């Protein structure tokens, strides 16, 4: 059979005649129709990606009519990870307390347990094991960096500040968004009105929200100044302390992006099976059990997706920190994107590109872990 | 009408029209010329350009558009525009210390022939420091000063009288006054106010203050000694007890300042001072004219100015230790105090893009000349919202414009006297003018100081970090060439 097919192919090729215009169009139409899109992707996405990768290995100096390029190899990465910018980017390690050591040990134990579970599973593969080992090593590294830089005497760099913004922000955005969505699905009066109100922060430009929060946290002149005065706190500025400034940026970010979680989760909740819920009610399930065993499994795939989207978006945070605190005090609220922007603004294009690539690597890694490891496990277990 | 008469009529009409055009062209030399000037988001500094542009258009026919960007973006916006050949702007109002980076590649028009042919500019009336240092580079004029800049300390005369204290001569005096006044009600609104207000926000204009605070200990042997680098080794002057002490003073001033001092800009501190909320502030000349503005000030007649305070100890560079002032260590000391007033920034100056068309270059120069001529400039420097401070000799000699602006004679003499004391000081500190000085100051000092104030660094760590980063940058740019450029700038005459 195989031999016959091969012969037929040979015969077809040898008997090929000049094709008509319609045949030519038939065969090439796919390419012609796709070409504009391919060109757009190449020019706007792939080309800048390659150029910025090249830039991350160089030092660029603007000169009349163009620029001078000096190839540095991994010099810019070395500067960030082990050179003069190390403290700015990675931070300064402190002395963890006993509780922090315990937290780190617990995290490591969980990671190792997950790895062991995979190795013991019947469907394990060498490639999967290697990738998981690498993922766990990176996750433990990032977690350890966070714990050490947040410890006594430590100082978080822009990498850890970004991780704090992303994970704390997304955690609260999901909790509040889910809570509001559950509330709106109840048969309450005025729920249509609240649907619109809850969405409003997402419709405001991020720069506007930055200025809004800048006014709100101003204890001397802001709208809450009378409250601060009454409490005797008018001489305390919470954006002048690293933790206060980070909290202010995160509150602004949570306020802005909770509606996104809300609207997606609301759609997911409204799509859950009524029959199952009614059956559970008939069986006497309480609200918690109904949520845990009926609703949560149904919205889990959407939840994971929306969390993934927000994590990817969250890593790009720049507007809130730039407007609200300028990345300060010091570098306490400087995200990686803001750091890259500041480097670009001062003509350090190489370092700026290197930060961008490290960010891309981390985001890709986290997205892969969520898609390939966390999502299947969560969906399967729930 | 016969054909001959018709032709004659048309000819006469054409002659009349062309004659009118000639008259118009002479009266309106830049008719139809459009110039875009880039400067920073004020509202000060850009305000006089915007206000006077219609008058200039009426005189010359040129249309002047003023485009603004945040101060932290100004340098790179100019550099990106000219380096890529975009040339979106015909002229810039910028920091003259950046001239060094723009002249080398040929981005700026040499204005020497323009100045030499322009009697209306009255170039000799511009104080020598601004003519020879701010405006000139390698013997050629590249910018026209519209502003003169020195740091000074302003104080509330009524507050000091109440406290029974004298205006600060040293930084210890400054701290003592700030501590005594802090928390008291300085403007009778029932709320506690601040002893000292110094803007310390990152990415604004805060990175100059530390040099003013440190200079009195770092430079004692006259202007040519310099306050930034050792002139033999090119080692930055950070890792020493003088700079570390200056950092500690800088941080201590925050103890007596507004709670959000780390996030407020110079516009905010000016507003706080002229509304009576601060006993002391460190600023350029702007406070003097802002304090007499009846619309915004509540402290008119209650403000005094003194040259930036100094020290009774200075750094011995050979031993890297602080030594007491005497005739040898502080030859320019006054009453045992070494003063080193800092000509920070150098004053906003107008430069012309060499890539513009000849008509646009002429029009842009003419506009800066118009702005700098005494008829306009001597009025603008007396108005607080302009952000322009005195830089012409006539502005110091003729008190009338100041009196017209609302100054009392005593206040005008006090204010101008403080600037003149800085301008005429033989120990004046020149701002950094080596290639890429913007990265040394506006990037490195600005970031490290912000980290220091946020307690990410101790004073010793901040000094070491500054030294490490300046050294790394000098190595990147070529240490010997940078040293040569540094020494060359220190040799410029500022007094003749």
Interface residues (C-beta under 8 A of the other chain):
Chain A: X59 X62 X63 X64 X65 X66 X67 X84 X87 X88 X92 X155 X218 X219 X220 X234 X235 X236 X237 X239 X240 X242 X325 X326 X327 X328 X329 X330 X331 X332 X342 X345 X346 X347
Chain B: X72 X73 X76 X79 X80 X82 X83 X84 X85 X105 X106 X107 X191 X192 X201 X202 X203 X258 X259 X260 X261 X262 X263 X438 X439 X442 X443 X447 X450 X451 X452 X453 X454 X455 X456 X465 X468 X469 X472 X476
